[in-house]
Amino acid sequence: MNESNIHHSSFIIENLPPKIDSESVTILKQLNRASRALGQLKGEVSKIPNSQILLDTLTLQEAKDSNEIENIVTTDDEMYQASIDETVASVTAKEALNYSKAIKLGLEIVRNKGLLTVNDIKRIQELISPNHPIRKIPGTVLKNPKTQEVVYTPPQHYYEIQSLLDNLERYINVPDFHDIDALIKMPIIHFQFESIHPFLDGNGRTGRLLNILYLVQQGLLDIPVLYLSSYIIKNKSDYYRLLQEVRTKGSWEEWIVWMLKGVELTAKETIVVVNKIKLLMDDYKKEIRSNYSFYSHDLINILFKHPYSKISFLEKELRVHRHTATLYLNELAKAKMLTKVKIGRSNYYINEPLLKILKER
Ligand SMILES: Nc1ncnc2c1ncn2[C@@H]1O[C@H](COP(=O)(O)OP(=O)(O)OP(=O)(O)O)[C@@H](O)[C@H]1O
């Protein structure tokens, strides 16, 4: 072990709040931009009737990107197909689905309780990486993914991990504990969570999920539809470098500004996606309403909730007979609004333009 390893390993992680100037001019400038973009995203999402339908499509994208950071790679087609039919899911698509289920569980918790406790985080992580509970046995180290050099040794003892998590829980849930803007707290929470690295596995993914859930908990978003992980994956080496440099160089400001920049950029990108989906929905609505007597809001929702639809969705949600559901979908396929494909024994009806928007971003 060389000298720098000894230095990094001996780093002792402190309780929050950090003793730093978290409201420097540079931070506040970037905060302003991030807040504005996020506020606009929240507004755009709220304009979509039944914006809840965006939850599946958009959270699956976040799931895909967050997993990709850990080299769990899946394709959009595979993932959306698996989202409506788990039996056809590959291992990696299943991981994306698990992550998406974790987002939904987190959303339910935050909406119902308004809190994110350590127990909640455990439940969320259990969905992301089952059977990898809080570390009880010492030995975990973080390595540079390229060189495999040990860069950081997180706290090793269970009681230490618990105590740091308790402190983090307070930091997340008690506003007065550190009276600064929640958007500045988000990167602080993420750094702290990753530095505690409490679980045997899934720390990266759970930590990134906490970011967006925290934004919902703080009322900055109504649904967790920010592709923050896409920014992280595009700038993965900065992400790893900055997490480390907070520790080795005290570069809090750079880390916070970098994450706020991520919020700004991904909020803007997500606005574009949301608006494209909205326009497409309007087109489909007009087209179907003027040409087919079976038009309904519920039908539009089904076609936009998942890019892949199945006959059984219509049967269930529109309460129509299988024959009728098949007729509707075949009519829309004939008009080229949906593409009918047979995979295995099932027929799927793909909303290709929607899939294209989701793939393109
Ligand atoms: N130097 C560092 N300091 C703190 N956290 C770091 C550092 N380097 C990486 N991380 C965090 O650790 C995550 C990877 O951790 P690890 O390789 O142990 O994966 P994991 O615990 O199995 O979880 P997951 O598979 O979800 O990443 C990264 O995504 C990042 O969030």
The ligand as an SDF file (V2000), in Angstrom:
LIG
                    3D

 31 33  0  0  0  0  0  0  0  0999 V2000
  -13.9500    7.5690   -3.9660 N   0  0  0  0  0  0  0  0  0  0  0  0
  -15.2260    7.3870   -3.6830 C   0  0  0  0  0  0  0  0  0  0  0  0
  -15.7400    7.8650   -2.5540 N   0  0  0  0  0  0  0  0  0  0  0  0
  -17.0380    7.6870   -2.2660 C   0  0  0  0  0  0  0  0  0  0  0  0
  -17.8890    7.0380   -3.0460 N   0  0  0  0  0  0  0  0  0  0  0  0
  -17.4420    6.5360   -4.1810 C   0  0  0  0  0  0  0  0  0  0  0  0
  -16.0870    6.6850   -4.5640 C   0  0  0  0  0  0  0  0  0  0  0  0
  -15.9100    6.0660   -5.7260 N   0  0  0  0  0  0  0  0  0  0  0  0
  -17.1090    5.5560   -6.0530 C   0  0  0  0  0  0  0  0  0  0  0  0
  -18.0340    5.8360   -5.1460 N   0  0  0  0  0  0  0  0  0  0  0  0
  -19.4530    5.4600   -5.1380 C   0  0  0  0  0  0  0  0  0  0  0  0
  -19.5350    4.0590   -5.0450 O   0  0  0  0  0  0  0  0  0  0  0  0
  -20.3080    3.5160   -6.1160 C   0  0  0  0  0  0  0  0  0  0  0  0
  -19.7560    2.1740   -6.5160 C   0  0  0  0  0  0  0  0  0  0  0  0
  -19.6230    1.4060   -5.4030 O   0  0  0  0  0  0  0  0  0  0  0  0
  -19.3720   -0.1370   -5.5010 P   0  0  0  0  0  0  0  0  0  0  0  0
  -18.4910   -0.4370   -6.6640 O   0  0  0  0  0  0  0  0  0  0  0  0
  -19.0090   -0.6230   -4.1690 O   0  0  0  0  0  0  0  0  0  0  0  0
  -20.7750   -0.5840   -5.9030 O   0  0  0  0  0  0  0  0  0  0  0  0
  -21.9010   -1.2080   -5.0280 P   0  0  0  0  0  0  0  0  0  0  0  0
  -21.8480   -0.8830   -3.6050 O   0  0  0  0  0  0  0  0  0  0  0  0
  -21.8700   -2.5990   -5.4180 O   0  0  0  0  0  0  0  0  0  0  0  0
  -23.2010   -0.5360   -5.5440 O   0  0  0  0  0  0  0  0  0  0  0  0
  -23.6180   -0.3940   -6.9840 P   0  0  0  0  0  0  0  0  0  0  0  0
  -23.4350   -1.7450   -7.5860 O   0  0  0  0  0  0  0  0  0  0  0  0
  -24.9970    0.1280   -7.0170 O   0  0  0  0  0  0  0  0  0  0  0  0
  -22.6430    0.6520   -7.3510 O   0  0  0  0  0  0  0  0  0  0  0  0
  -20.2050    4.5320   -7.2040 C   0  0  0  0  0  0  0  0  0  0  0  0
  -21.2940    4.4880   -8.0810 O   0  0  0  0  0  0  0  0  0  0  0  0
  -20.1380    5.8350   -6.4350 C   0  0  0  0  0  0  0  0  0  0  0  0
  -21.4370    6.2690   -6.1070 O   0  0  0  0  0  0  0  0  0  0  0  0
  1  2  1  0
  2  3  1  0
  2  7  2  0
  3  4  2  0
  4  5  1  0
  5  6  2  0
  6  7  1  0
  6 10  1  0
  7  8  1  0
  8  9  2  0
  9 10  1  0
 10 11  1  0
 11 12  1  0
 11 30  1  0
 12 13  1  0
 13 14  1  0
 13 28  1  0
 14 15  1  0
 15 16  1  0
 16 17  2  0
 16 18  1  0
 16 19  1  0
 19 20  1  0
 20 21  2  0
 20 22  1  0
 20 23  1  0
 23 24  1  0
 24 25  2  0
 24 26  1  0
 24 27  1  0
 28 29  1  0
 28 30  1  0
 30 31  1  0
M  END
$$$$
